[in-house]
Amino acid sequence: MPAYLWSGALNYTWHNPETGKQESKLGYVVKVDDTWFLGSGTYE
């Protein structure tokens, strides 16, 4: 399956260590190959 089909933005909740609360994050993930994904996220 082409890597671009495994790439995209997503919203999810995650524990924020600065506030101690579950908070909304915006993330982006890219499939590099059959064994690696690269992702990043930021609290909204």
C-alpha positions in Angstrom: 0.0 0.0 0.0 1.4 3.5 -0.9 2.9 5.4 2.1 0.7 8.4 1.4 -2.4 6.4 2.4 -0.9 6.1 5.9 -0.2 9.8 6.3 -2.3 12.5 7.8 -3.5 14.7 10.7 -5.5 13.5 13.7 -7.0 14.8 16.9 -6.6 12.9 20.1 -6.4 13.3 23.9 -3.1 12.8 25.8 -1.8 13.4 29.3 -0.1 16.8 29.5 2.8 16.5 31.9 2.8 20.3 32.5 -0.8 20.5 33.6 -1.4 17.0 34.8 -4.6 16.8 32.8 -5.9 15.0 29.7 -5.8 17.6 26.9 -6.6 17.7 23.2 -3.7 17.3 20.8 -3.3 17.8 17.1 -0.9 15.3 15.5 0.5 14.3 12.2 1.9 11.0 11.2 3.8 9.8 8.0 4.6 6.2 7.1 8.3 6.1 6.3 8.5 2.4 5.2 7.0 -0.9 6.3 8.5 -0.7 9.8 8.8 3.0 10.6 6.3 5.8 11.2 7.2 9.4 12.0 4.9 11.6 14.0 4.6 14.8 15.9 1.9 16.5 17.9 1.1 19.7 19.8 -1.4 20.6 22.5 -4.2 22.8 21.3 
